[in-house]
Amino acid sequence: MPISEDIRTADSATALWQDLVREGEQRCGAQLDENSESWLVFTLMRHLGSTALAEPAMALVYLDALHTAGGARRSQALQDVGERCLLIAGLYPELAQRRRVSQRYYIELGQGAFRQLADEARRAMAELYEGIARQFARLVRVLVELRALSGEWRGLTPLERHGLSLAAQTPADFGDRFLLPDGGRA
């Protein structure tokens, strides 16, 4: 029986989110490295119930983050932009549609925020942020699958699938498996 048909009963919220992320990986045929997978789990937990996704113009928030003085405050602002872009592109692409921008806009903005963080961070964090930037489209794809698990989402339109495939760094980011609006796969 696939995991999605089981009632999830994990010992902790972390274990539950980790199970969901791994199922998303399995459903789209993408494998995240351990650091990116852990980071994604904690990002999802941190933003659960967040209202910050309602920012109307993420590019302006990104520019504000770039102009923030102070190393730690600037890093936090850039990380926040990158995380919000990931969540909008992966879990809430309909927000992008309502704002008349593409899912790819959020992918590229989020990648840019994490690349900037990688350039400015100390060695250990730089490797994490560079990995996130490199796998950003794959992370979005995993979140798309998580959203599909709800059963209440229509899936990606052909234009959204095309945009997401263009944002992929390698064909391995998605293989040839895409969630269709009718719930099937292409």
C-alpha positions in Angstrom: 0.0 0.0 0.0 1.5 3.4 -0.9 2.3 5.7 1.9 -0.3 8.2 0.8 -3.1 5.7 1.6 -1.9 5.1 5.1 -2.9 7.3 8.0 0.2 9.0 9.0 1.2 8.5 12.7 4.7 9.7 13.3 6.4 10.1 16.6 7.0 13.7 15.9 6.1 16.6 13.5 9.6 16.3 12.1 9.2 12.6 11.3 5.8 13.4 9.7 7.2 16.1 7.5 10.2 14.0 6.5 7.8 11.2 5.5 5.8 13.6 3.3 8.9 15.0 1.7 10.2 11.6 0.9 6.9 10.6 -0.6 7.0 13.7 -2.7 10.5 12.7 -3.9 9.3 9.2 -4.7 6.2 10.5 -6.6 8.2 12.8 -8.9 11.3 10.5 -9.2 13.6 13.2 -7.8 16.2 12.4 -5.1 17.3 15.3 -2.8 20.6 15.2 -1.0 20.4 14.7 2.7 21.2 18.4 3.5 18.5 19.7 1.2 15.9 17.2 2.4 16.5 18.1 6.0 16.5 21.8 5.2 13.2 21.4 3.3 11.6 19.6 6.2 12.6 22.4 8.7 11.5 25.1 6.2 8.1 23.5 5.9 7.8 23.3 9.7 9.0 26.9 10.2 6.5 28.3 7.6 3.5 26.3 8.7 0.7 28.8 9.2 2.8 31.7 8.0 1.1 34.7 6.5 4.3 36.1 5.0 3.5 34.5 1.6 0.9 37.3 1.0 3.7 39.8 0.1 2.5 41.2 -3.3 5.8 41.9 -5.0 8.5 39.4 -4.1 11.1 41.2 -6.2 10.7 44.3 -4.0 11.2 42.2 -0.9 14.3 40.7 -2.6 15.7 44.1 -3.4 15.0 45.2 0.2 16.9 42.1 1.4 19.9 43.0 -0.8 20.0 46.4 0.7 19.7 45.3 4.3 22.7 46.3 6.3 24.3 43.8 8.7 25.5 40.3 7.9 23.0 38.3 10.0 20.0 40.5 9.2 20.8 40.5 5.5 21.3 36.7 5.5 18.0 36.1 7.3 16.2 38.5 4.9 17.6 36.7 1.8 16.9 33.3 3.3 13.3 34.4 4.0 12.9 35.5 0.3 14.3 32.2 -1.0 12.0 30.1 1.3 8.9 32.1 0.4 9.7 31.8 -3.3 10.1 28.0 -2.9 6.8 27.7 -1.0 4.9 29.8 -3.6 6.4 28.0 -6.6 5.9 24.5 -5.1 2.9 24.6 -2.8 0.9 27.7 -4.0 1.5 28.3 -7.7 -2.0 29.7 -7.9 -0.7 32.8 -6.0 1.7 33.4 -8.9 -1.1 33.1 -11.4 -3.2 35.6 -9.4 -0.3 38.0 -9.4 0.2 37.6 -13.2 3.7 36.2 -12.9 5.0 32.8 -13.7 6.1 30.0 -11.4 9.5 30.3 -13.0 9.7 33.9 -11.7 9.6 32.6 -8.2 12.0 29.8 -9.0 14.6 32.2 -10.5 14.1 34.7 -7.7 14.5 32.0 -5.0 17.6 30.6 -6.7 19.0 34.1 -6.9 18.4 34.6 -3.2 20.2 31.4 -2.3 23.1 32.0 -4.6 23.6 35.4 -3.0 23.5 33.7 0.4 26.0 31.1 -0.8 28.3 33.9 -2.0 28.2 35.7 1.3 28.1 32.8 3.8 30.8 30.9 5.6 32.0 27.7 4.1 29.6 25.2 5.7 26.5 27.3 5.1 27.7 28.3 1.6 27.7 24.7 0.6 24.1 24.2 1.9 22.9 27.4 0.2 24.6 26.5 -3.1 23.1 23.1 -3.0 19.6 24.6 -2.4 20.1 27.0 -5.3 21.3 24.2 -7.5 18.4 21.9 -6.6 15.7 24.7 -6.3 13.6 23.4 -9.2 13.8 19.9 -7.8 12.7 21.2 -4.4 9.7 22.9 -6.1 8.8 19.7 -7.9 8.8 17.8 -4.6 6.5 20.4 -3.1 4.2 20.2 -6.1 3.8 16.5 -5.3 3.2 17.2 -1.6 0.4 19.6 -2.7 -1.1 16.9 -4.9 -1.3 14.6 -1.9 -4.2 16.7 -0.6 -6.4 15.5 -3.4 -7.9 19.0 -3.6 -5.5 20.5 -6.1 -6.0 20.5 -9.8 -2.4 19.9 -10.7 -0.1 21.7 -13.1 -1.3 23.2 -16.4 0.7 22.4 -19.5 2.2 25.9 -19.4 3.2 25.5 -15.7 4.8 22.0 -16.5 6.7 23.6 -19.4 8.0 26.4 -17.2 9.0 24.1 -14.5 10.9 21.8 -16.9 12.7 24.9 -18.3 13.8 25.8 -14.8 15.2 22.3 -14.2 19.0 22.2 -14.1 19.1 18.6 -15.4 16.5 16.2 -16.8 17.0 14.2 -13.6 15.3 17.0 -11.7 11.9 15.6 -12.9 12.6 12.7 -15.2 9.6 12.6 -17.5 6.9 12.4 -14.7 4.6 15.4 -14.4 1.4 15.8 -12.5 -1.5 16.6 -14.8 -4.5 18.7 -14.0 -6.7 15.6 -14.0 -4.5 13.9 -11.4 -2.8 11.6 -14.0 0.8 11.6 -15.0 2.5 12.5 -18.3 
